[in-house]
Amino acid sequence: MRILIIENDVKLNSILAAVLKEHGYLNDVVENLEDAKYYLDIRHYDLILMNGMLADEHSIDIFGEIENINPKTVIIVISARDDIKSEIEALRSGADDYIRKPFDLGVLVARIQARLRSNKIIEINGLTINPDEEIATYKEVEIDLKGKPLEVLTYLAQHRDQIISKEQILHALWIEPELVTPNVIDVAIQRIRQKLDIPFGITTIETVRRRGFRFIFPKETDCT
């Protein structure tokens, strides 16, 4: 899972990035909303951790843009403002959680894990994907999918009905996407179709020419 950290305190940025990396999260770090918008245009994020007091503009203005890009992205605001009014304003504007500074890093990680955990398990018309357990089943039959193919299936299912490019998938799931050929996505998609679509006569992912892939299940199909 990938997290975008938006924080203008360089020292805190470094600490947050290191701690989240230790817990297995991919993360990008920016210091202002302008740079954040650049990353939001090229990558999909499972969670955004942002300073609620950024100086360049009212930071909650970006919540609507995040919602339009991916409504499932979790937004956690960290702020030095300790008044109830600021917290209510952030939550009503689209934030999923509000954490006051200074905070305990262990508590912060636990809150992040809890928020992401609630979004993880996917259940659609008999198809269940549990990323934590690395298990996917269809009508209670376990599917032989592990590693990157399962991660690709999960990621596309989390962004159901959206066209996701190969570059977006690479940036979301690989630590060093620039060192990986986009063909690995084709291999993963082929594996998904071999192990899930063909045996069960369904279509989970469609290829959108020159644009990427889209998770479209449920859709019946004839697989021969």
Secondary structure as the mmCIF struct_conf table of DSSP 4:
data_model
#
loop_
_struct_conf.conf_type_id
_struct_conf.id
_struct_conf.beg_label_comp_id
_struct_conf.beg_label_asym_id
_struct_conf.beg_label_seq_id
_struct_conf.end_label_comp_id
_struct_conf.end_label_asym_id
_struct_conf.end_label_seq_id
STRN STRN1 ARG A 2 ILE A 6
BEND BEND1 ASN A 8 ASN A 8
HELX_RH_AL_P HELX_RH_AL_P1 VAL A 10 GLU A 22
TURN_TY1_P TURN_TY1_P1 HIS A 23 GLY A 24
STRN STRN2 LEU A 26 VAL A 30
BEND BEND2 GLU A 31 ASN A 32
HELX_RH_AL_P HELX_RH_AL_P2 LEU A 33 ILE A 42
BEND BEND3 ASP A 46 ASP A 46
STRN STRN3 LEU A 47 ASN A 51
TURN_TY1_P TURN_TY1_P2 GLY A 52 MET A 53
BEND BEND4 ALA A 55 GLU A 57
HELX_RH_3T_P HELX_RH_3T_P1 SER A 59 ILE A 62
HELX_RH_AL_P HELX_RH_AL_P3 PHE A 63 ILE A 69
TURN_TY1_P TURN_TY1_P3 PRO A 71 LYS A 72
STRN STRN4 VAL A 74 SER A 79
BEND BEND5 ALA A 80 ALA A 80
HELX_RH_AL_P HELX_RH_AL_P4 ILE A 84 SER A 93
TURN_TY1_P TURN_TY1_P4 GLY A 94 GLY A 94
BEND BEND6 ASP A 96 ASP A 96
STRN STRN5 ASP A 97 ARG A 100
BEND BEND7 LYS A 101 PRO A 102
HELX_RH_AL_P HELX_RH_AL_P5 LEU A 105 SER A 118
TURN_TY1_P TURN_TY1_P5 ASN A 119 LYS A 120
STRN STRN6 ILE A 122 ILE A 124
TURN_TY1_P TURN_TY1_P6 ASN A 125 GLY A 126
STRN STRN7 LEU A 127 ASN A 130
TURN_TY1_P TURN_TY1_P7 PRO A 131 GLU A 134
STRN STRN8 ILE A 135 TYR A 138
TURN_TY1_P TURN_TY1_P8 LYS A 139 GLU A 140
STRN STRN9 VAL A 141 GLU A 142
HELX_LH_PP_P HELX_LH_PP_P1 ILE A 143 ILE A 143
HELX_RH_AL_P HELX_RH_AL_P6 GLY A 147 GLN A 158
TURN_TY1_P TURN_TY1_P9 HIS A 159 ASP A 161
STRN STRN10 ILE A 164 ILE A 164
HELX_RH_AL_P HELX_RH_AL_P7 LYS A 166 LEU A 173
BEND BEND8 ILE A 175 GLU A 176
HELX_RH_3T_P HELX_RH_3T_P2 PRO A 177 LEU A 179
BEND BEND9 VAL A 180 VAL A 180
TURN_TY1_P TURN_TY1_P10 PRO A 182 PRO A 182
HELX_RH_AL_P HELX_RH_AL_P8 ASN A 183 ILE A 192
HELX_RH_PI_P HELX_RH_PI_P1 ARG A 193 ASP A 197
HELX_RH_AL_P HELX_RH_AL_P9 ILE A 198 PHE A 200
TURN_TY1_P TURN_TY1_P11 GLY A 201 GLY A 201
STRN STRN11 ILE A 202 ILE A 202
STRN STRN12 ILE A 205 VAL A 208
TURN_TY1_P TURN_TY1_P12 ARG A 209 ARG A 211
STRN STRN13 GLY A 212 PHE A 215
BEND BEND10 PRO A 218 PRO A 218
STRN STRN14 GLU A 220 GLU A 220
#
